[in-house]
Amino acid sequence: MINKNYLRVEEAAQYLGMTASSLYKLMQKKKISYYKPTGKICYFTQKDLDGFITRRRIASSEEILNGK
């Protein structure tokens, strides 16, 4: 696992298990949060990436049956 405070696009894509191209598409659609302090290089935090991953949780069949 990558252990840095801020990740660049290539590192963030690797962390998410996708291509940089796919990540750029998410960025263009404003589906994922990122920082652009100099107006050129984009940065991500692991916290934001983890939030993106866990944003839409799908309940298991057992959870649905048990009303959880």
C-alpha positions in Angstrom: 0.0 0.0 0.0 1.2 3.5 -0.8 1.9 5.6 2.3 2.0 9.2 1.4 0.0 12.2 2.4 -0.9 13.3 -1.1 -1.0 11.1 -4.2 -0.6 12.2 -7.9 -3.0 10.9 -10.6 -0.9 7.8 -11.4 -0.5 6.8 -7.7 -4.2 7.5 -7.0 -5.3 5.4 -10.0 -3.0 2.5 -8.8 -4.5 2.8 -5.3 -8.0 2.6 -6.7 -7.1 -0.3 -9.1 -7.9 1.6 -12.3 -6.1 3.3 -15.1 -5.1 7.0 -15.0 -7.4 7.5 -18.0 -10.4 6.2 -16.0 -9.5 8.5 -13.1 -9.2 11.5 -15.4 -12.7 10.8 -16.6 -14.0 10.7 -13.0 -12.3 14.0 -12.4 -13.8 15.6 -15.5 -17.2 14.5 -14.4 -16.5 15.8 -10.9 -17.2 12.3 -9.4 -14.1 12.3 -7.3 -12.5 15.0 -5.1 -9.0 16.3 -5.8 -6.7 19.3 -5.1 -5.1 21.4 -7.8 -3.0 24.0 -5.8 -0.9 25.3 -8.7 -3.5 24.9 -11.4 -1.6 22.1 -13.1 -0.7 19.1 -11.0 -3.6 17.2 -9.3 -3.4 15.6 -5.9 -5.6 13.2 -3.9 -5.7 12.2 -0.2 -6.1 8.6 0.8 -9.0 9.7 2.9 -10.8 11.2 -0.1 -10.0 8.0 -2.2 -11.3 5.8 0.6 -14.5 7.9 0.8 -15.0 7.5 -3.0 -14.6 3.7 -2.7 -17.1 3.4 0.2 -19.6 5.9 -1.1 -22.1 3.5 -2.5 -22.2 0.4 -0.4 -24.5 -2.4 -1.6 -26.1 -4.5 1.2 -25.8 -8.2 1.1 -28.8 -10.5 0.7 -28.5 -11.5 4.3 -28.5 -7.9 5.5 -31.6 -7.2 3.4 -33.4 -10.2 4.8 -32.5 -9.3 8.4 -33.5 -5.7 7.9 -30.1 -4.2 8.6 
